[in-house]
Amino acid sequence: LEVSPRFMLAANDLQVIKMNRKQPDPNLLAPFVGKNAPQEVNMNHIIALLDDGMYSDADTLTAYLASDSEDALLVKAISNALNGHYEEAYPFIEKTGPFNTTVLLLAMKRNDEAWQLAQTLDDAVAETHYVRAICLNRLEKPIEAYAELKRALTMKPELEQTARIDGDVNGLLNEKQE
């Protein structure tokens, strides 16, 4: 890339390597994306942008993705969800499983539906209890919410960092300390 910075294939391959290492670079493919770029280049750039929190930029580029590919539909749905276009994302996210659907229902403030679905999630997963805590707290059941949060944190203590900044459950942590 240093010798031939316009070498799109090398840049795309490098981006894939970086994505596999969970280190995508939102600038790497920027010179190559757009209407005439290959689908994979646009998708990999969108993924890097989403990973970097550049949701609006990613959303703009989704217009260049063909809708006939499952991968493209997934990337569009994720971009829609992260950009607050929940209704547009819902039909595809719903197909990805009950956990993702529960999270999206919470984002849509459909708390009762989210709670109903959250009850079907795998009890052996800490994130299940975390999401249940959110549901219960929103449904104004703080005692049950605290019990679910406590179980989630027992199973996976590193979730406490998330809980401390999550407005849906951080009050439960504060009550615990009092």
Buried (B, 14 or more C-beta within 10 A) or exposed (E): EEEEEEEBEEBBEBBBEBBEEEEBBBEBBBEBBEEEBEBBBBBBBBBBBBBBEBBEBBBBBBEBBEEEBEEBBBBBBBBBBBBEBBEBBBEBBBEEEBBBBBBBBBBBEBBEBBBEBBEEBEEEBBBBBBBBBBBBBBBEBBEBBBBBBBBBBEBBEEBEEBBEEBEBBBBBBEEEEE
